[in-house]
């Protein structure tokens, strides 16, 4: 694996860890809103994701 890919993966993992702490403290409404936002983003980019894979 290249250093660029490894660095990207490490960066994303660190970001996920920070986000998980914030999400653990969030209220249900905030979590639900975050999930709806993620679902909308996935729907909007599904074509590009499928084409890339």
C-alpha positions as CSV (number, residue, x, y, z in Angstrom):
1,X,0.0,0.0,0.0
2,X,1.3,3.4,-0.9
3,X,2.2,6.0,1.8
4,X,-0.5,8.3,0.4
5,X,-3.2,5.6,0.8
6,X,-1.9,4.7,4.3
7,X,-1.9,8.3,5.3
8,X,-5.4,8.8,4.0
9,X,-6.6,5.7,5.9
10,X,-4.9,6.9,9.1
11,X,-6.4,10.3,8.7
12,X,-9.9,9.0,8.2
13,X,-9.6,6.7,11.2
14,X,-8.5,9.6,13.4
15,X,-11.5,11.6,12.1
16,X,-13.9,8.8,12.8
17,X,-12.6,8.5,16.4
18,X,-13.2,12.2,17.0
19,X,-16.6,12.0,15.4
20,X,-17.6,8.9,17.5
21,X,-16.9,10.8,20.7
22,X,-19.1,13.7,19.6
23,X,-21.8,11.3,18.4
24,X,-21.8,9.5,21.7
25,X,-22.8,12.7,23.5
26,X,-25.3,13.8,20.9
27,X,-29.0,13.7,21.5
28,X,-31.2,11.3,19.5
29,X,-32.5,14.0,17.3
30,X,-29.0,15.0,16.3
31,X,-28.1,11.4,15.6
32,X,-31.2,10.9,13.5
33,X,-30.4,14.1,11.5
34,X,-26.8,12.9,10.9
35,X,-28.1,9.6,9.7
36,X,-30.6,11.3,7.3
37,X,-27.8,13.5,6.0
38,X,-25.5,10.5,5.4
39,X,-28.3,8.6,3.6
40,X,-29.1,11.6,1.4
41,X,-25.4,11.9,0.5
42,X,-25.2,8.2,-0.4
43,X,-28.2,8.4,-2.6
44,X,-26.9,11.5,-4.4
45,X,-23.5,9.9,-5.1
46,X,-24.6,6.3,-5.6
47,X,-24.0,6.4,-9.3
48,X,-20.5,7.7,-9.0
49,X,-19.7,5.1,-6.3
50,X,-21.1,2.2,-8.3
51,X,-19.2,3.4,-11.4
52,X,-15.9,3.6,-9.5
53,X,-16.3,0.1,-8.2
